[in-house]
Amino acid sequence: MITLRGDSTLFQAISAFRSAGMTMHVDPAVEDAALGLAPENPDAILTLPPEEAVLVLERLAPVRVQEIGPKEYLVVPLEKVNNVEGPQTRPAEPSRNHGAPG
């Protein structure tokens, strides 16, 4: 489990992963950022499974977190991530061959 405070920063969250026995490889271009987990209650304690904590980091910080092995993660800044469009993101093209022999 990963324990975060309401006022945790990205680097504090990465330290929390490490304290929980995870290996975190952080790209040198990653910059610390306030996560704003609970700005109205900075002393709040959030305890999350690693999978959920990764989603929180990706939602609140400008990073992508990739699992690269058991209990091992790579953290990279968003500007280093290339998203490749898959077929599900393109409009479907009508079929020209409707089963008729060609």
N, CA, C and O of each residue as an XYZ file, in Angstrom:
408
protein
N       0.838     -1.179      0.000
C       0.000      0.000      0.000
C       0.890      1.252      0.000
O       1.965      1.272      0.598
N       0.417      2.271     -0.675
C       1.134      3.542     -0.781
C       0.392      4.567      0.075
O      -0.812      4.766     -0.088
N       1.113      5.209      0.981
C       0.501      6.196      1.865
C       0.945      7.593      1.447
O       2.137      7.894      1.387
N      -0.046      8.442      1.159
C       0.202      9.818      0.730
C      -0.543     10.779      1.637
O      -1.606     10.453      2.165
N       0.022     11.968      1.812
C      -0.661     13.027      2.560
C      -1.434     13.897      1.583
O      -1.163     13.891      0.382
N      -2.380     14.630      2.097
C      -3.186     15.516      1.270
C      -2.382     16.587      0.567
O      -2.799     17.091     -0.476
N      -1.214     16.950      1.133
C      -0.374     17.990      0.528
C       0.879     17.419     -0.147
O       1.843     18.151     -0.370
N       0.874     16.135     -0.469
C       2.044     15.494     -1.085
C       2.385     16.098     -2.441
O       1.510     16.500     -3.208
N       3.683     16.148     -2.706
C       4.167     16.530     -4.032
C       4.488     15.250     -4.805
O       4.456     14.153     -4.248
N       4.791     15.402     -6.074
C       5.151     14.250     -6.898
C       6.354     13.518     -6.312
O       6.331     12.292     -6.196
N       7.397     14.245     -5.945
C       8.595     13.596     -5.418
C       8.324     12.921     -4.074
O       8.906     11.875     -3.786
N       7.454     13.499     -3.249
C       7.083     12.844     -1.997
C       6.321     11.552     -2.283
O       6.499     10.556     -1.582
N       5.480     11.568     -3.304
C       4.742     10.361     -3.683
C       5.706      9.283     -4.187
O       5.546      8.106     -3.866
N       6.698      9.687     -4.972
C       7.698      8.726     -5.449
C       8.442      8.126     -4.259
O       8.722      6.927     -4.249
N       8.762      8.938     -3.264
C       9.406      8.439     -2.043
C       8.503      7.457     -1.310
O       8.982      6.479     -0.737
N       7.197      7.715     -1.327
C       6.247      6.803     -0.678
C       6.243      5.444     -1.379
O       6.149      4.407     -0.721
N       6.343      5.444     -2.711
C       6.453      4.177     -3.445
C       7.713      3.437     -3.004
O       7.679      2.235     -2.744
N       8.817      4.164     -2.924
C      10.084      3.540     -2.525
C      10.002      2.996     -1.104
O      10.519      1.915     -0.821
N       9.354      3.740     -0.208
C       9.195      3.288      1.176
C       8.360      2.017      1.260
O       8.505      1.229      2.194
N       7.484      1.826      0.277
C       6.633      0.634      0.237
C       7.332     -0.535     -0.463
O       6.715     -1.573     -0.702
N       8.622     -0.367     -0.792
C       9.389     -1.454     -1.381
C       9.400     -1.495     -2.896
O       9.844     -2.479     -3.488
N       8.912     -0.428     -3.536
C       8.900     -0.370     -4.999
C      10.200      0.273     -5.493
O      10.792      1.108     -4.810
N      10.629     -0.127     -6.679
C      11.761      0.513     -7.340
C      11.199      1.533     -8.314
O      10.388      1.201     -9.178
N      11.635      2.777     -8.168
C      11.151      3.864     -9.020
C      12.324      4.451     -9.792
O      13.251      5.006     -9.201
N      12.279      4.326    -11.123
C      13.267      4.951    -11.996
C      12.637      6.249    -12.489
O      11.580      6.228    -13.120
N      13.278      7.367    -12.206
C      12.704      8.669    -12.549
C      13.583      9.343    -13.598
O      14.775      9.560    -13.378
N      12.984      9.668    -14.736
C      13.690     10.383    -15.795
C      14.203     11.705    -15.225
O      13.483     12.370    -14.480
N      15.445     12.102    -15.563
C      15.997     13.355    -15.032
C      15.183     14.596    -15.393
O      15.298     15.617    -14.716
N      14.373     14.531    -16.433
C      13.569     15.691    -16.839
C      12.291     15.854    -16.015
O      11.601     16.865    -16.144
N      11.968     14.871    -15.169
C      10.768     14.974    -14.330
C      10.995     16.055    -13.282
O      12.026     16.075    -12.609
N      10.020     16.957    -13.150
C      10.098     18.034    -12.161
C       9.055     17.806    -11.080
O       7.979     17.268    -11.340
N       9.387     18.223     -9.863
C       8.447     18.088     -8.757
C       7.229     18.966     -9.011
O       7.333     20.029     -9.624
N       6.085     18.514     -8.538
C       4.841     19.269     -8.717
C       3.918     18.964     -7.546
O       3.907     17.848     -7.028
N       3.147     19.957     -7.137
C       2.131     19.735     -6.107
C       1.031     18.871     -6.715
O       0.582     19.126     -7.832
N       0.603     17.858     -5.984
C      -0.446     16.975     -6.492
C      -1.842     17.490     -6.172
O      -2.784     17.234     -6.922
N      -1.982     18.212     -5.066
C      -3.302     18.733     -4.706
C      -4.299     17.630     -4.397
O      -5.465     17.717     -4.782
N      -3.845     16.594     -3.703
C      -4.724     15.469     -3.372
C      -5.909     15.897     -2.518
O      -7.048     15.508     -2.777
N      -5.632     16.694     -1.508
C      -6.696     17.167     -0.617
C      -6.327     18.567     -0.143
O      -5.953     18.743      1.016
N      -6.425     19.571     -1.025
C      -5.980     20.918     -0.662
C      -6.730     21.498      0.533
O      -6.182     22.320      1.268
N      -7.968     21.080      0.732
C      -8.740     21.584      1.872
C      -8.347     20.899      3.175
O      -8.701     21.370      4.255
N      -7.607     19.774      3.079
C      -7.194     19.038      4.266
C      -5.788     18.475      4.040
O      -5.642     17.282      3.774
N      -4.747     19.320      4.143
C      -3.389     18.873      3.838
C      -2.881     17.760      4.747
O      -1.949     17.044      4.380
N      -3.479     17.601      5.929
C      -3.048     16.548      6.848
C      -3.751     15.217      6.595
O      -3.492     14.236      7.291
N      -4.634     15.180      5.609
C      -5.345     13.932      5.292
C      -4.336     12.861      4.888
O      -3.307     13.159      4.282
N      -4.636     11.638      5.226
C      -3.795     10.501      4.862
C      -4.581      9.629      3.895
O      -5.695      9.200      4.195
N      -3.991      9.370      2.735
C      -4.608      8.490      1.747
C      -3.741      7.247      1.614
O      -2.532      7.350      1.401
N      -4.347      6.085      1.737
C      -3.631      4.830      1.578
C      -4.243      4.095      0.402
O      -5.425      3.751      0.413
N      -3.421      3.858     -0.618
C      -3.907      3.287     -1.872
C      -3.045      2.106     -2.299
O      -1.852      2.063     -1.998
N      -3.651      1.144     -3.002
C      -2.826      0.108     -3.630
C      -1.961      0.754     -4.716
O      -2.342      1.789     -5.262
N      -0.815      0.169     -5.039
C       0.081      0.781     -6.028
C      -0.595      1.114     -7.354
O      -0.325      2.167     -7.933
N      -1.463      0.242     -7.840
C      -2.119      0.489     -9.129
C      -2.950      1.769     -9.095
O      -2.944      2.542    -10.053
N      -3.662      1.993     -7.994
C      -4.473      3.203     -7.860
C      -3.592      4.431     -7.651
O      -3.894      5.508     -8.164
N      -2.504      4.271     -6.899
C      -1.591      5.390     -6.673
C      -0.959      5.839     -7.994
O      -0.755      7.034     -8.206
N      -0.648      4.887     -8.884
C      -0.114      5.232    -10.208
C      -1.127      6.076    -10.967
O      -0.764      7.085    -11.572
N      -2.391      5.675    -10.941
C      -3.433      6.435    -11.639
C      -3.555      7.848    -11.081
O      -3.752      8.799    -11.838
N      -3.439      7.991     -9.768
C      -3.502      9.312     -9.134
C      -2.339     10.178     -9.624
O      -2.534     11.342     -9.975
N      -1.135      9.612     -9.648
C       0.024     10.383    -10.118
C      -0.171     10.835    -11.558
O       0.103     11.989    -11.891
N      -0.641      9.935    -12.410
C      -0.816     10.290    -13.818
C      -1.921     11.319    -14.023
O      -1.866     12.116    -14.960
N      -2.914     11.303    -13.157
C      -4.014     12.260    -13.293
C      -3.619     13.645    -12.785
O      -4.060     14.656    -13.333
N      -2.786     13.697    -11.738
C      -2.516     14.970    -11.073
C      -1.154     15.588    -11.385
O      -0.931     16.764    -11.098
N      -0.246     14.816    -11.966
C       1.086     15.342    -12.292
C       1.340     15.151    -13.789
O       0.771     14.248    -14.401
N       2.181     15.985    -14.376
C       2.457     15.869    -15.814
C       3.458     14.753    -16.123
O       4.520     14.998    -16.694
N       3.100     13.518    -15.733
C       3.983     12.364    -15.927
C       3.193     11.157    -16.412
O       1.967     11.111    -16.314
N       3.924     10.186    -16.933
C       3.402      8.852    -17.198
C       4.219      7.909    -16.338
O       5.434      8.065    -16.210
N       3.548      6.929    -15.748
C       4.202      5.934    -14.909
C       3.983      4.581    -15.568
O       2.847      4.137    -15.735
N       5.075      3.932    -15.939
C       5.002      2.653    -16.638
C       5.544      1.554    -15.733
O       6.653      1.665    -15.210
N       4.765      0.497    -15.551
C       5.259     -0.658    -14.805
C       6.211     -1.411    -15.719
O       5.831     -1.811    -16.819
N       7.450     -1.607    -15.270
C       8.444     -2.272    -16.109
C       8.893     -3.605    -15.525
O       9.737     -4.292    -16.100
N       8.333     -3.957    -14.401
C       8.655     -5.229    -13.770
C       7.888     -5.344    -12.478
O       7.184     -4.416    -12.082
N       8.021     -6.489    -11.811
C       7.340     -6.622    -10.520
C       7.853     -5.564     -9.539
O       9.045     -5.505     -9.240
N       6.959     -4.755     -9.057
C       7.296     -3.692     -8.100
C       8.345     -2.728     -8.646
O       9.151     -2.191     -7.887
N       8.336     -2.508     -9.959
C       9.320     -1.623    -10.589
C       8.619     -0.730    -11.608
O       7.887     -1.207    -12.475
N       8.860      0.583    -11.487
C       8.170      1.565    -12.323
C       9.159      2.554    -12.930
O      10.222      2.821    -12.370
N       8.782      3.089    -14.092
C       9.524      4.150    -14.764
C       8.622      5.373    -14.825
O       7.476      5.280    -15.264
N       9.138      6.528    -14.383
C       8.377      7.778    -14.390
C       9.019      8.709    -15.415
O      10.203      9.034    -15.318
N       8.220      9.137    -16.406
C       8.725     10.037    -17.448
C       7.788     11.234    -17.583
O       6.589     11.120    -17.327
N       8.339     12.389    -17.987
C       7.475     13.557    -18.201
C       6.599     13.344    -19.433
O       6.987     12.644    -20.369
N       5.426     13.950    -19.421
C       4.488     13.794    -20.539
C       5.091     14.181    -21.878
O       4.783     13.558    -22.894
N       5.947     15.201    -21.899
C       6.484     15.640    -23.189
C       7.386     14.594    -23.842
O       7.716     14.724    -25.021
N       7.791     13.565    -23.102
C       8.600     12.489    -23.682
C       7.758     11.286    -24.104
O       8.295     10.275    -24.557
N       6.455     11.397    -23.956
C       5.567     10.281    -24.289
C       4.987     10.513    -25.673
O       4.416     11.568    -25.945
N       5.133      9.534    -26.537
C       4.539      9.589    -27.874
C       3.324      8.685    -27.888
O       3.442      7.475    -27.698
N       2.172      9.261    -28.109
C       0.957      8.461    -28.219
C       0.754      8.096    -29.678
O       0.781      8.961    -30.554
N       0.554      6.828    -29.932
C       0.329      6.348    -31.286
C      -1.157      6.099    -31.446
O      -1.775      5.408    -30.637
N      -1.726      6.670    -32.501
C      -3.148      6.454    -32.747
C      -3.368      5.017    -33.155
O      -2.691      4.495    -34.041
N      -4.319      4.385    -32.501
C      -4.703      3.031    -32.870
C      -5.920      3.068    -33.755
O      -6.529      4.124    -33.923
N      -6.292      1.934    -34.330
C      -7.448      1.909    -35.223
C      -8.739      2.338    -34.537
O      -9.660      2.813    -35.202
N      -8.823      2.179    -33.211
C     -10.045      2.549    -32.503
C     -10.238      4.057    -32.423
O     -11.323      4.514    -32.066
N      -9.213      4.841    -32.746
C      -9.343      6.296    -32.658
C      -9.612      6.936    -34.015
O      -9.877      8.135    -34.097
N      -9.546      6.145    -35.069
C      -9.817      6.671    -36.412
C     -11.238      6.328    -36.822
O     -11.764      5.294    -36.410
N     -11.868      7.173    -37.624
C     -13.215      6.837    -38.082
C     -13.181      5.594    -38.964
O     -12.243      5.388    -39.735
N     -14.194      4.792    -38.840
C     -14.278      3.576    -39.653
C     -14.509      3.943    -41.105
O     -15.274      4.859    -41.408
N     -13.852      3.232    -41.995
C     -14.063      3.457    -43.424
C     -15.062      2.431    -43.934
O     -15.012      1.267    -43.537
N     -15.963      2.849    -44.802
C     -16.937      1.888    -45.324
C     -16.243      0.823    -46.158
O     -15.274      1.091    -46.868
N     -16.758     -0.370    -46.051
C     -16.214     -1.481    -46.823
C     -16.641     -1.344    -48.275
O     -17.811     -1.095    -48.564
N     -15.692     -1.508    -49.184
C     -16.010     -1.403    -50.608
C     -16.382     -2.763    -51.192
O     -17.034     -2.842    -52.233
N     -15.970     -3.816    -50.526
C     -16.280     -5.157    -51.008
C     -17.354     -5.738    -50.106
O     -17.065     -6.094    -48.964
N     -18.551     -5.839    -50.576
C     -19.676     -6.312    -49.772
C     -19.898     -7.802    -49.956
O     -21.042     -8.252    -50.009
N     -18.846     -8.560    -50.052
C     -18.968     -9.997    -50.187
C     -19.072    -10.461    -51.626
O     -19.127    -11.665    -51.874
N     -19.099     -9.559    -52.568
C     -19.192     -9.935    -53.983
C     -17.817    -10.348    -54.479
O     -16.813     -9.768    -54.066
N     -17.753    -11.327    -55.346
C     -16.441    -11.726    -55.874
C     -15.801    -10.574    -56.630
O     -16.478     -9.799    -57.307
N     -14.504    -10.480    -56.504
C     -13.807     -9.351    -57.069
C     -13.309     -9.599    -58.383
O     -12.693     -8.720    -58.986
